[in-house]
Amino acid sequence: MAIGSFFNIFSVDMAIDLGTANTLVYVKGKDIVLKARGLCKSFSSGGEDLHVLSGVNLDVGRGELVAVMGASGSGKSTLLHILGTLETPTAGQLEIADTDVFSLSEVSLARFRNRQIGFVFQHHHLLPEFT
């Protein structure tokens, strides 16, 4: 799936390039563990809105490997931050393990993130022994 033809999301397990349109990917024969519907993200800058994500739809099945690729500034990190519940979308819904995560309170979301989501950070800034 490409968002505004900027980046592609594809299933490594199925080796599918999803093309250049906002496409809904259905995973057949697998338990769906992540379901994103209509994810949008905009930022305001100088009185204007910058639309980074527009209507992202995605299903990810248990054990499936997914890659997000695209040019710098295309919205990959923003999408991953939303999927990891580190940012909230401007619009849309995200279910992880059958939980509508953005309907949770801040404390419940933090607890959910702590128990259900793992992160591998690209930068080691949070580890003082590596700085």
C-alpha positions as CSV (number, residue, x, y, z in Angstrom):
1,M,0.0,0.0,0.0
2,A,1.4,3.4,-0.9
3,I,0.2,6.5,0.9
4,G,0.1,9.3,-1.6
5,S,2.5,7.2,-3.7
6,F,5.2,8.0,-1.1
7,F,5.8,4.7,0.7
8,N,4.9,1.1,0.4
9,I,3.8,-1.4,3.0
10,F,4.0,-5.0,2.0
11,S,3.8,-8.4,3.6
12,V,7.2,-10.0,3.6
13,D,5.6,-13.4,4.3
14,M,3.4,-13.1,1.2
15,A,6.1,-11.3,-0.8
16,I,3.5,-8.8,-2.2
17,D,4.1,-5.3,-3.3
18,L,0.8,-3.6,-2.7
19,G,1.2,-0.9,-5.4
20,T,0.5,2.8,-5.2
21,A,-3.1,3.1,-4.0
22,N,-4.5,3.1,-0.5
23,T,-5.3,-0.6,-0.4
24,L,-6.9,-2.7,2.4
25,V,-4.8,-5.8,3.0
26,Y,-6.8,-8.8,4.3
27,V,-4.8,-11.6,5.8
28,K,-6.4,-14.9,5.0
29,G,-6.0,-17.9,7.3
30,K,-4.3,-16.0,10.1
31,D,-5.4,-14.4,13.3
32,I,-5.5,-10.7,12.8
33,V,-3.5,-9.0,15.6
34,L,-3.4,-5.5,14.2
35,K,-6.2,-3.8,12.3
36,A,-5.9,-0.2,11.1
37,R,-8.8,1.6,9.4
38,G,-8.8,5.1,7.9
39,L,-5.7,6.3,9.8
40,C,-4.9,9.9,9.1
41,K,-2.4,12.3,10.6
42,S,-2.0,16.0,10.0
43,F,0.3,18.5,11.6
44,S,-0.4,22.3,11.8
45,S,2.5,24.5,10.7
46,G,2.3,28.2,10.2
47,G,-1.5,28.1,10.0
48,E,-1.5,25.4,7.4
49,D,-2.2,21.7,7.8
50,L,0.4,19.2,6.5
51,H,-1.4,15.9,5.8
52,V,1.2,13.1,6.4
53,L,-1.1,10.1,6.4
54,S,-4.4,9.8,4.5
55,G,-6.7,6.9,5.1
56,V,-4.3,4.1,5.8
57,N,-6.0,0.6,6.1
58,L,-4.0,-2.4,7.1
59,D,-4.5,-5.9,8.6
60,V,-1.5,-7.7,10.1
61,G,-1.8,-11.4,11.0
62,R,-0.2,-13.3,13.9
63,G,3.5,-14.1,13.0
64,E,3.4,-12.1,9.8
65,L,6.4,-10.0,8.9
66,V,5.6,-6.6,7.4
67,A,8.0,-4.0,5.8
68,V,7.4,-0.3,5.5
69,M,9.6,1.4,2.8
70,G,9.7,4.8,1.3
71,A,11.6,8.0,0.8
72,S,12.7,10.3,3.7
73,G,9.7,12.4,4.9
74,S,7.1,10.1,3.4
75,G,5.3,9.3,6.7
76,K,6.9,5.9,7.6
77,S,7.9,6.9,11.1
78,T,4.6,8.7,11.8
79,L,2.8,5.5,10.8
80,L,5.0,3.3,13.0
81,H,4.6,5.7,15.9
82,I,0.8,5.5,15.5
83,L,0.8,1.7,15.2
84,G,3.0,1.6,18.3
85,T,0.6,3.9,20.1
86,L,3.3,6.5,20.7
87,E,1.2,9.0,18.7
88,T,-2.5,9.4,18.1
89,P,-3.9,9.7,14.7
90,T,-5.9,12.7,13.6
91,A,-8.6,10.3,12.4
92,G,-9.1,6.6,12.1
93,Q,-9.2,3.5,14.3
94,L,-6.5,1.1,15.5
95,E,-7.2,-2.3,17.0
96,I,-4.4,-4.4,18.5
97,A,-5.3,-7.8,19.9
98,D,-9.0,-6.9,19.6
99,T,-8.6,-3.8,21.7
100,D,-9.5,-0.3,20.3
101,V,-6.4,1.2,21.7
102,F,-7.2,4.9,21.3
103,S,-10.4,4.5,23.2
104,L,-8.4,3.6,26.3
105,S,-7.5,6.1,29.0
106,E,-3.9,7.4,29.1
107,V,-3.1,5.1,32.0
108,S,-4.7,2.0,30.4
109,L,-3.0,2.7,27.1
110,A,0.4,3.0,28.8
111,R,-0.3,-0.3,30.6
112,F,-1.4,-1.9,27.3
113,R,1.7,-0.7,25.5
114,N,3.9,-2.0,28.3
115,R,2.4,-5.4,28.3
116,Q,1.5,-5.9,24.6
117,I,3.9,-4.0,22.4
118,G,7.7,-4.3,22.0
119,F,9.9,-1.7,20.5
120,V,13.4,-1.8,18.9
121,F,14.5,1.8,18.6
122,Q,16.7,2.9,15.7
123,H,18.7,5.3,18.0
124,H,20.2,4.5,21.3
125,H,19.6,7.9,22.9
126,L,17.7,6.3,25.8
127,L,20.7,4.1,26.8
128,P,23.2,6.3,28.5
129,E,25.9,3.7,28.5
130,F,26.0,3.9,24.6
131,T,26.2,7.7,24.4
